[in-house]
């Protein structure tokens, strides 16, 4: 397997692991949603989805690796031990051993060479194409939408600006514009946020409710979460679960924003806020992509108005419970993400620990490259190569090399050449390289004698 194929395979594994972890946590959250709907704060019901976003975007198994119990592969002391260990291990970890396509006597060789499935290659290319198309579509739609808004933007009047500064503070105030092309109030921009209002006259109390809502979105950085969800959709476009997750997070975001606003208002203020929602709903004539409108659809409006009318302040113990549950969900997500990084295999009393950390991956890659280099050195005679590297403090300190050749005879000059190749690849002294060899007839005879 080439270096490029190794990287492709690792990417495929990571994407599938991420999508599996994110989907598993999502199923759990969807299951508990009816139970906690009216019992825990809306803010928690929004933040509890953040671990899901993290699981879909981050390769947790690569970020955190739990130390494995057990020792690394035992160093071999004899040619017989090495040969036996190889044939036992080949079916489990084929990348550790490289065999030529055929034996000298014409029999089919042991198929222990690492094989990159065609389905993985197709999946990678198909996934990459879908990701590019999905993300490009979102970017283009957003760019066209913002460009269209900029074309018709005009500054809000002095009274509206003063109200905005009074609600957000002069230093942290976003831009405020009126726009006939805007169907609904919307917050755009990450680094230079701006609130864009439809070009109509608002009553002060209505405008206050609208601005409070959009300012809350800005302060909670919800637009960043929006873009992270687009990235989730691009990376996992093949997974239908992500579409339901994105929709649910959008819904939870609006409910959490409403809750954050109305908890600071009295009953009259809440009534005015609800009226503003209804007023915005009446003004909507079309939807625009990648925006943050106050309203998504009639069902969401009904749910949000109901949440406003039934709003209550939760006791401290409920807030603490929400925090504990959030930490538990986060820990569970990490556990699912890194569980696959530990695989302990036992072969006749010799434990081999498969660790997916970057350090171990680099060591495996060096083993593969050295095996290929040694095989390419003498393809006519060398039938198979096995390499095991030992490391300490993230540095390779020694190498065990086992060569299966047709004649099984290797003079001092030939040994020096192989050791020189290994020394050049690994930057090791020849004294730290252990080289052993066996003729192919004896090697395959031992394999055929296995029960």
CORJO-V330487 format. One record per residue. SS is DSSP state (alpha for helix, beta for strand, coil for the rest). Layout:
BEGIN
<<SS> <SS>>
END
This chain:
BEGIN
<<coil> <coil> <alpha> <alpha> <alpha> <alpha> <alpha> <alpha> <alpha> <alpha> <alpha> <alpha> <alpha> <alpha> <alpha> <alpha> <alpha> <alpha> <alpha> <alpha> <alpha> <alpha> <alpha> <alpha> <alpha> <alpha> <alpha> <alpha> <alpha> <alpha> <alpha> <alpha> <alpha> <alpha> <alpha> <alpha> <coil> <coil> <coil> <coil> <coil> <alpha> <alpha> <alpha> <alpha> <alpha> <alpha> <coil> <coil> <alpha> <alpha> <alpha> <alpha> <alpha> <alpha> <alpha> <alpha> <coil> <coil> <alpha> <alpha> <alpha> <alpha> <coil> <coil> <coil> <coil> <coil> <coil> <coil> <coil> <coil> <coil> <coil> <coil> <coil> <coil> <coil> <alpha> <alpha> <alpha> <alpha> <alpha> <alpha> <alpha> <alpha> <alpha> <alpha> <alpha> <coil> <coil> <coil> <coil> <alpha> <alpha> <alpha> <beta> <beta> <beta> <coil> <coil> <beta> <coil> <coil> <coil> <coil> <coil> <beta> <coil> <coil> <coil> <coil> <coil> <coil> <coil> <coil> <coil> <alpha> <alpha> <alpha> <alpha> <alpha> <alpha> <alpha> <alpha> <alpha> <alpha> <alpha> <alpha> <alpha> <alpha> <alpha> <alpha> <alpha> <alpha> <alpha> <alpha> <alpha> <alpha> <alpha> <alpha> <alpha> <alpha> <alpha> <alpha> <alpha> <alpha> <alpha> <alpha> <alpha> <alpha> <alpha> <coil> <beta> <beta> <coil> <coil> <alpha> <alpha> <alpha> <alpha> <alpha> <alpha> <alpha> <alpha> <alpha> <alpha> <alpha> <coil> <coil> <coil> <coil> <coil> <coil> <beta> <beta> <beta> <beta> <beta> <coil> <coil> <coil> <coil> <coil> <coil> <beta> <beta> <beta> <coil> <coil> <coil> <coil> <coil> <beta> <beta> <beta> <beta> <beta> <coil> <coil> <coil> <coil> <coil> <alpha> <alpha> <alpha> <alpha> <alpha> <alpha> <alpha> <alpha> <alpha> <alpha> <alpha> <alpha> <alpha> <alpha> <alpha> <alpha> <coil> <coil> <alpha> <alpha> <alpha> <alpha> <alpha> <alpha> <alpha> <alpha> <alpha> <alpha> <alpha> <alpha> <alpha> <alpha> <coil> <coil> <coil> <coil> <coil> <alpha> <alpha> <alpha> <alpha> <alpha> <alpha> <alpha> <alpha> <alpha> <alpha> <alpha> <alpha> <alpha> <alpha> <alpha> <alpha> <alpha> <alpha> <alpha> <alpha> <alpha> <alpha> <coil> <coil> <coil> <coil> <alpha> <alpha> <alpha> <alpha> <alpha> <alpha> <alpha> <alpha> <alpha> <alpha> <alpha> <alpha> <alpha> <alpha> <alpha> <alpha> <alpha> <coil> <coil> <coil> <coil> <coil> <coil> <coil> <coil> <coil> <coil> <coil> <coil> <coil> <coil> <alpha> <alpha> <alpha> <alpha> <alpha> <alpha> <alpha> <alpha> <alpha> <alpha> <alpha> <alpha> <coil> <coil> <coil> <coil> <coil> <coil> <alpha> <alpha> <alpha> <alpha> <alpha> <alpha> <alpha> <alpha> <alpha> <alpha> <alpha> <alpha> <alpha> <alpha> <alpha> <alpha> <alpha> <alpha> <alpha> <alpha> <alpha> <alpha> <alpha> <alpha> <alpha> <alpha> <beta> <beta> <beta> <beta> <beta> <beta> <coil> <coil> <beta> <beta> <beta> <beta> <beta> <beta> <coil> <coil> <alpha> <alpha> <alpha> <alpha> <alpha> <alpha> <alpha> <alpha> <alpha> <alpha> <alpha> <alpha> <alpha> <alpha> <alpha> <alpha> <alpha> <alpha> <alpha> <alpha> <coil> <coil> <coil> <coil> <beta> <beta> <beta> <beta> <beta> <beta> <beta> <beta> <beta> <beta> <beta> <coil> <coil> <beta> <beta> <beta> <beta> <beta> <beta> <beta> <beta> <beta> <beta> <beta> <coil> <coil> <coil> <coil> <coil> <coil> <alpha> <alpha> <alpha> <alpha> <alpha> <alpha> <alpha> <alpha> <alpha> <alpha> <alpha> <alpha> <alpha> <alpha> <alpha> <coil> <coil> <coil> <alpha> <alpha> <alpha> <beta> <beta> <beta> <beta> <beta> <beta> <beta> <alpha> <alpha> <alpha> <alpha> <alpha> <alpha> <alpha> <alpha> <alpha> <coil> <coil> <coil>>
END
